[in-house]
Amino acid sequence: MIETKVIRKLQDLTYLTWDKTRHSSGTAGSYLKSYEIENNKKLYYKLSCYDSLRGITGHECVNEIIVDRLLSIMGLRHLNYQLLNARIVLDDKEYETYLCVSEDYKNAGDSKTALDDYYDMEKNEGESILDFCERMGWIDYIYEMLVVDFLIINRDRHGANIEVIRNKYTGDIGLAPLFDHGLSLVYSCGTEKEVEEFDSMRDIPVQCYVGSKSAYNNLNIIPKSKLPKLRRLDENDREYIFKDLQGILPNTFYDKIWEIIWNRWKYYEDMCYKG
């Protein structure tokens, strides 16, 4: 699996061709993707928010690294990313930017299907998505995902951001590692003033295929006895989470991101260990 790290040395990726499919959430701009085969491995590249007038304006790729590290601390299965400083070409214009790269997590014989499509094909009559996931043996994964999405205020857990993996050789069916966490934290803030005014505990509307538009209400879906006992976050974890990210975003962003993660962790910890 690809190691989570930041590569600051400028990489020449001007040869890549970018898929310009608009983001499904309707957010202004596009989240472009590309891929290549290197040493018999498929590598996927992803950009932060881009539009042809303003260029690359977002910092969603930095969020991917931050959440990657958070999930590593908590011992949860997830997709690993690298953050690359790269030169790319879009619309015949050259840019220098930080982008994400990850390896294909599928094994030989694996195929993937979006959870919403798989549910529509395989559900029993009148069966809810949560009941379906429990019948399939996936409910613990779903509960962990709801906690993670609360901690990072993930606004984009639509039905294709949860994938079902089936292996044609073994017949095994399961859910893919957690992935795609860019539209989280303070991704919607473009200035330091907006970041400073961001309320870390606000119940921001979210998109959640298996839950509601409230990350708080989604926590309450989980029975008290089933709340995931994750590895406890420590204030010293901040150093690891933001390692090598200095200067890529203003420190105001990192301060607020940590405030979000830490305050929401303490809220969740109270749910688990008190009352």
C-alpha positions in Angstrom: 0.0 0.0 0.0 1.2 3.5 -0.8 2.8 5.3 2.1 1.1 8.4 3.5 3.6 11.2 3.0 4.1 14.7 1.5 6.4 15.1 -1.5 7.4 18.7 -1.8 9.9 18.3 -4.7 8.1 19.5 -7.8 7.0 16.5 -10.0 6.4 16.9 -13.8 2.9 15.5 -14.4 2.1 17.6 -17.4 1.6 14.4 -19.5 -1.6 13.5 -17.5 -5.0 13.9 -19.0 -7.7 15.0 -16.6 -11.3 13.8 -16.5 -13.6 16.9 -16.3 -16.7 15.3 -14.8 -18.4 17.8 -12.5 -18.7 16.9 -8.9 -21.9 15.1 -8.0 -22.8 17.3 -5.1 -23.3 20.3 -7.3 -20.5 22.3 -5.7 -19.1 25.1 -7.9 -16.1 23.9 -9.8 -14.9 20.4 -10.7 -12.8 17.7 -8.9 -10.7 16.4 -11.7 -9.2 12.9 -11.8 -6.5 11.1 -13.8 -4.7 7.8 -13.6 -1.6 6.0 -15.0 0.0 2.5 -14.8 3.4 2.5 -13.1 5.3 -0.7 -12.3 2.2 -2.7 -13.0 0.2 -0.7 -10.4 -2.7 1.7 -11.3 -2.2 5.1 -9.7 -5.1 7.5 -9.3 -4.6 11.2 -9.2 -7.0 13.8 -7.8 -7.1 17.6 -7.8 -8.6 20.0 -5.5 -11.5 22.3 -6.7 -10.8 23.7 -10.2 -12.6 25.9 -12.6 -11.4 27.4 -15.9 -11.7 31.0 -14.7 -10.0 30.9 -11.3 -7.8 27.8 -11.7 -7.2 25.5 -8.8 -8.7 27.2 -5.7 -9.5 24.4 -3.2 -7.5 22.5 -0.6 -9.5 19.2 -0.6 -6.3 17.2 -1.4 -4.7 18.4 1.9 -7.9 17.2 3.7 -7.4 13.8 2.2 -3.9 13.5 3.8 -5.2 14.9 7.2 -8.1 12.4 7.3 -5.8 9.6 6.1 -3.6 10.2 9.1 -6.5 10.5 11.5 -7.9 7.2 10.4 -4.5 5.6 10.8 -4.3 6.8 14.4 -7.8 5.3 15.1 -6.9 2.0 13.5 -9.6 2.1 10.7 -9.3 0.5 7.3 -9.0 3.3 4.7 -7.4 4.3 1.5 -3.9 5.8 1.8 -2.8 8.9 -0.1 0.3 10.8 -1.0 0.3 14.6 -1.4 2.5 15.6 -4.4 3.7 19.0 -5.4 3.3 18.8 -9.2 3.3 20.7 -12.5 0.2 19.9 -14.5 -1.6 21.2 -17.6 -5.4 22.0 -17.7 -7.1 23.8 -20.6 -3.7 24.4 -22.2 -2.5 26.3 -19.1 0.2 25.1 -16.8 -0.3 25.0 -13.0 1.8 24.1 -10.0 -0.3 22.6 -7.3 -0.6 19.9 -4.6 -2.6 16.9 -5.6 -3.4 13.5 -4.2 -2.2 10.1 -5.5 -3.4 6.7 -4.4 -3.0 3.1 -5.5 -5.9 1.0 -6.8 -7.1 -1.0 -3.7 -8.7 -3.8 -5.7 -7.1 -7.2 -5.8 -7.1 -9.7 -8.8 -10.6 -10.7 -9.6 -12.2 -7.8 -7.7 -15.0 -5.7 -9.2 -16.7 -2.7 -7.6 -20.3 -1.4 -7.4 -21.6 1.7 -5.7 -23.5 0.8 -2.5 -26.7 2.6 -3.7 -26.7 0.5 -6.9 -26.0 -2.7 -5.0 -28.7 -2.0 -2.5 -31.3 -1.4 -5.2 -30.4 -4.7 -6.8 -30.2 -6.9 -3.7 -32.5 -5.5 -1.1 -35.5 -7.3 0.3 -38.9 -5.7 -0.1 -39.3 -2.9 2.5 -35.7 -3.4 3.8 -34.0 -0.1 4.9 -30.4 0.6 3.9 -29.2 0.1 7.5 -31.1 -3.2 7.8 -29.6 -4.3 4.5 -26.1 -3.5 5.7 -26.7 -5.4 8.9 -27.9 -8.4 6.9 -24.8 -8.3 4.8 -22.5 -8.1 7.9 -21.4 -4.5 7.2 -23.1 -2.7 10.1 -19.9 -2.2 12.2 -18.2 -0.6 9.1 -21.2 1.7 8.7 -21.1 2.8 12.3 -17.4 3.5 12.1 -18.0 5.5 9.0 -20.7 7.6 10.6 -18.4 8.4 13.5 -15.6 9.4 11.1 -17.9 11.6 9.1 -19.1 13.3 12.3 -15.5 14.0 13.4 -14.5 15.6 10.0 -17.9 17.0 9.0 -17.8 15.1 5.8 -20.4 16.7 3.5 -20.2 14.1 0.6 -20.9 10.5 1.7 -23.3 9.8 -1.2 -24.1 6.3 -2.3 -21.1 6.0 -4.7 -18.6 7.1 -2.0 -19.2 3.7 -0.4 -18.3 0.8 -2.6 -19.1 -2.9 -2.6 -16.2 -5.2 -3.7 -16.9 -8.7 -5.0 -14.2 -11.2 -5.9 -15.1 -13.4 -8.9 -12.7 -16.1 -7.8 -13.7 -16.5 -4.1 -17.2 -15.0 -4.2 -16.3 -12.8 -1.2 -18.4 -9.6 -0.9 -17.4 -6.7 1.3 -17.1 -2.9 1.5 -14.0 -1.1 0.2 -11.7 0.8 2.5 -13.0 4.2 3.6 -12.1 6.8 0.9 -12.9 10.2 -0.5 -12.8 12.7 2.4 -11.9 15.9 0.6 -15.2 17.7 1.1 -14.8 17.9 4.8 -13.4 20.1 7.6 -13.1 23.7 6.3 -13.0 22.9 2.6 -15.8 25.5 2.0 -13.7 28.3 3.4 -11.6 30.3 0.9 -10.1 33.0 3.3 -8.6 33.0 6.7 -11.4 35.2 8.0 -13.9 32.6 6.9 -11.9 29.9 8.6 -11.7 32.0 11.9 -15.5 32.4 11.9 -16.2 28.7 11.2 -18.0 27.1 14.1 -16.3 23.8 14.8 -19.4 22.2 16.4 -22.1 23.6 14.1 -24.5 21.0 12.7 -23.7 21.7 9.0 -26.0 19.9 6.5 -24.3 16.8 5.2 -24.9 14.3 2.4 -25.1 10.8 3.9 -26.6 7.9 1.9 -27.1 5.7 5.0 -28.3 8.5 7.3 -29.7 12.0 7.5 -28.5 15.5 6.7 -27.3 15.9 10.3 -24.0 14.4 11.4 -25.3 14.6 15.0 -28.4 12.7 14.2 -26.3 10.1 12.3 -24.4 9.4 15.5 -27.7 8.8 17.3 -28.5 6.0 14.7 -25.8 3.9 16.4 -27.1 1.9 19.5 -25.2 2.9 22.6 -23.9 -0.7 22.9 -22.5 -0.5 19.4 -20.7 2.8 19.5 -17.2 2.0 18.0 -14.5 2.0 20.6 -11.8 3.8 18.5 -8.3 4.4 19.7 -8.5 7.5 21.8 -7.3 10.7 20.2 -4.5 12.5 22.1 -3.5 16.2 21.9 0.0 15.0 20.9 -1.5 13.4 17.8 -1.7 16.9 16.3 2.0 16.8 15.4 1.6 13.7 13.3 -1.6 14.8 11.6 0.0 18.0 10.3 3.5 16.7 9.7 5.2 18.2 6.6 2.1 20.3 5.8 3.5 23.6 7.0 3.3 26.4 4.4 0.9 24.5 2.1 -2.0 26.2 3.8 -1.9 29.1 6.3 -1.6 28.0 9.9 -5.1 29.5 10.6 -6.5 26.5 8.6 -4.6 23.9 10.5 -5.6 25.5 13.9 -9.2 25.4 12.9 -9.0 21.9 11.5 -7.5 20.6 14.7 -10.2 22.5 16.7 -12.9 20.7 14.7 -11.3 17.2 15.1 -10.5 17.7 18.8 -13.7 19.2 19.9 -15.8 16.7 18.0 -13.7 13.8 19.3 -14.3 15.0 22.9 -18.1 15.1 22.2 -18.0 11.6 20.8 -15.8 10.4 23.7 -18.4 11.7 26.1 -21.0 9.7 24.3 -19.0 6.5 24.6 -17.6 6.7 28.1 -20.2 8.8 30.1 -23.8 8.4 31.0 
